Structures are given as C-alpha cells and as structure tokens.
C-alpha cells in the first residue's frame, strides 16, 4: 500500500498569506493535526495548503492493473452544516462494475479498510484477459 509522499512545504511569503476566510455559518473545513486528529479551520488557504502538502501523507493509492481496479484512501476534510457528521477518511474502489466508497473515522481504521478492500478484490475478482498469475 504505497502512501503518497508529502511534498515539502515552501516557505511562506515574507508578508504572510492573504486571509481567505471561511464563514463559520457555511460548511466546515478540517485539516489533521500532528496526532492525526481533525481540527476545524476558518481559512480556505490554510485548508488548501495543508491538502497540497502535509495532507498527502494521509493518502494511499493502489492501481490493481491486473483487475482494472483503483483503490484510493484519503482524508476528506469537509463537513456539512446540514448534519453533525464528522469529517472522515474515504476509501473508494473503482473498476469494472465497481464503484463503492467506504467511510472511516480514523486513519488507522482507513488503512485497515484499504488493505481489506485490496484483499477482497484479489480474492473475488477475475484478472483481466491475458494476465497470468505468474505460475
């Protein structure tokens, strides 16, 4: 399960970043702190920079080319004000006749879900024509 590597964050401009405020009465945006816990932010720029840099460390993407399936796990740092649902990690699996998304509340749970989805694809799906199992 290859985790994506975060890119190093470039230094902030000398005068800092211009604020891009998020109205607190609008939708909720989150990043993860050092311990991997969601923290609400009120600035689009803070959210976007975190997703572009540190957030990449909380993504796993596997291309199971033998099966024509992609499995991607990532932190969805968004929560709607329409409900009290917390931000979640999403594991999506896409492939022939396959389009499913699973939700997890913690990174550890999401990593486990990602691993189990890959195992199930390998156990239950047929390989694409012309692909051998190496035997």
MOBELQUI-V189500 format. One line per field, one symbol per residue. ss: DSSP state (@ for helix, = for strand, . for the rest). phi: phi as a letter, one per 20 degrees, with the letter a starting at -180 (. if undefined). burial: I if it has 16 or more other ideal C-beta (glycine too) atoms within 10 Angstrom, else O. Layout:
BEGIN
ss = ???
phi = ???
burial = ???
END
This chain:
BEGIN
ss = ..=.................=......=====.....====.=@@@@@@@@@.@@@@@======....========.==........========..=======..@@@@@@@@@@@@@@@@@@...........
phi = .fffefffffffggemeffcfdffeefedccdegenefcfccbgfgffffffdgfffdccccdeffdmcdccdbeeecceffbefffcedddccaglcbccddcecfffffffgffffgfgffdeeffgndeene
burial = OOOOOOOOOOOOOOOOOOOOOIOOOOOIIIIIOOOOOIOOIOOOOIIOIIIOOIIOOIIIOIOIOIIIIOIIIIIOIOIOOOOOOOIIIIIIIOIOOOOOOIOIOOIOOIIOIIIOIIOOIOOOIOOOOOOOOOO
END
